[in-house]
Amino acid sequence: MWQKARVAVEALQNLEALEKELGGRIMNVHHLNETEALVEYAPVVDDSWFVEVWQGHAELYVIDENGFIVPATQKYEISPEKLAAVVEQVLADYGIDAGATGQYYPISEKAQAAFQELMQEAKAKRRPFARR
């Protein structure tokens, strides 16, 4: 699941571009010498959602149509059981538990399938301040 690549140290100055080139999120960097580094990255299946873990709590976030990052439970009415399945799959894919603080994008087709199943039944919440 984890991939490794040798990159120029100068490429680390623009992590966003490097991650785009690699097709995944960089998790670890090991400097081999002054000009070269070994990066470990996780190929990302979908970058429109992720699980964030903070202080022992895991939450699913989605990037909405305007590019805002919002908790899925704030935007949608969703099944708690299916939400738990998505979170559990993502954490299992990384081999971590809710004690590992960070943002974890889906890196397996199983996680993506669980997310798609969750979203098939999701209903958009009506914003309380929306105009009628």
Phi, psi and omega in degrees: 000313177285143177243156177233147177211143173272131180224159174289139180304324180296335178293338180288347179292335179234081184298324180300315179292321179294317178297322178296317179296319181283335183078032180191175180267130179285129182252324182218148177229130177238116179285123180272323176199193184293337186245350186226145178225155174253121179252141172253130182220159179250120176299129183263130179282323184207127180255021178266000177203160178200166174253129176252134178245128181210127178050046175079005181242134178250135181223143179272130177242147175236153174261117187280182184297342178260004180085009178276144177265119183226148174298136181301325181288342176279328185266330186228152166272117185226157180291122178300325181292316180288327175298314179300322180295321178296310182299313180299319180294316180298313180297319179297321179300325179272351181070037183232175173233187184290003176270354183261093182301137176155179175251130185234110178278157181293132180238008178224155177293330177297317179295317180296320179295319179296320178295315180299320178296317177300313186286338178298328181261353183293143176241130180297134175281144177279132179287133182295339183256009181289145176282152180262000000 
